[in-house]
Structure formats: structure tokens, C-alpha cells
């Protein structure tokens, strides 16, 4: 009888040791309450006003192109500077002489 009780006790201890960690915060049972939103379908943003596509993060940089409101824009990178505000590195689909291609550049979205 002692062998059976020893096996039962060790089985219970092993079961507790295997299943308890899944309920701890580092375990797999709990999900995070705050999740980072992921853009799964990669849908572009729509520009609400006309903007200049610039070659660098500076107001004095070369203007690559000018786009109207309603242009779809894909944001590739966000850059925040202490004195110039927030800049977005964007990709814009353009149609020039029956060819479609992407232009990339910087857009100043203002100070905070």
C-alpha cells in the first residue's frame, strides 16, 4: 500500500508542478489586457489636406512632389524631433506617363 500512496502523491505533485505555471502572469493562460494594434490588411491612410513630399527631415529640404487631399499614403516610419515636431516617412503611389511607381519622402505633420 505504501508504493501506491507514494505513486499517487508524486503524481499529484507532478500535476501541480505542470499545470500551476500556466496560470501565472508569465505563463500561457493569461492574455495581455493591452494589445498593440497591428495593421493586418496594410490599408493606407488618406491625406486630409494637400502636402509636400520632402527629401529630408527639414523645412529647407528639396520638395520631391506635391499631393492633393485624398491621396492614399502608407506610413513607413515616424520621427519626432524636439524643435520641428513630428515627421512621417511615407510612400505614395504616383501615376506618371502611364507608369505606376512609389515615391518615398518625409512629411511634416506639425508640432505637438
N, C-alpha and C positions, 0 to 999 in steps of 0.2 A: 504494500500500500504506500509505502514511502516513496517508491520510484514514480508512481502515478501522480502523487501530490507534487513531487519535485518537477515533473514534466509540466503539470498544469500551472504551477507558479511561474516557471520560466517562460512558458507560452504567453501567459498574461503580461509579464514584464516586457517581453519582446514585442507584443502587440501594442502596448502603451508606448514603447520607445519608437515604434514605427509610425504610429498614427497621430500622436500628440504634436510633433513638429509641423504638421500641415496646417494647424490652426494658429500657429504663431505668426506675427507680422512678417517675418522673413520667409514663411512657408508659402506654398502654392495655393492654399484655400482662400485667402483673402485677396480681394482686388483693391486696387488703389481707388480712393474716393475722388481724386482729381486726375483726370487723364489729359494728356496733351492732344489737341485736335490735330488730326492728320488729314491732309488734303488727298484723299484716295483717288478721286477722279481727275485730279490735276486741272480743274477748271480755272480759267484765267479770271483776273479781276477786270472790271470795266472802269475806265477813267471817267471821272465825273466832270472834269474840265480839261481844256487844252493844256498841253505841257510840252516842254523842250526836252529832248533826249540829249544828255551831255556826255562828253567823252571822259570826264574825270569828276571827282568829288570837289568841285569848286565852282563858284558862280562865274568866274572868269574863263572857264574851260570852253572848248570848242563845241558848238551846237551841231550834233550829228543830224538831227531831223526834228521837225515839229509835228505833233499829232493832235487831232481834234478830240473833243469829248466823245465818249462812246467807243473808244479804241480798246480792244482787249489787250491786257498786259499781264504777263507772267512774272511774278516777283521771284528773283533768284537769290538775293542777299539783302540784308538790312544793315545799314551802317549809321551809327549815331556819333555825331561829333559834338564836343562841348559848346562850340560857338556857332556852328552852322546848322544845327538841328538834325533832323533825320533824313537820310538819303536811302533810296531804294535802287538796287541794281536790277534792271528789268530786261525782259526780252519781249520784243514787239514784232508781230508778223506784218511784213510790208509787201506790197504788190508794186513792183517797178518794172515797166516794159515787159509785161506778160510773164514775169518770174516772181515766185513767192520765196522770200527768204526772211530770216530773223535778224533784226538789228538789236544789239545789246548796248546798254548805256545806263547812265545814272540820272535819277530824277530826284529833285529836292522836294520833299513833302512838307517842309516848314519846320519852324522851331516848336519846341514843346511848351 
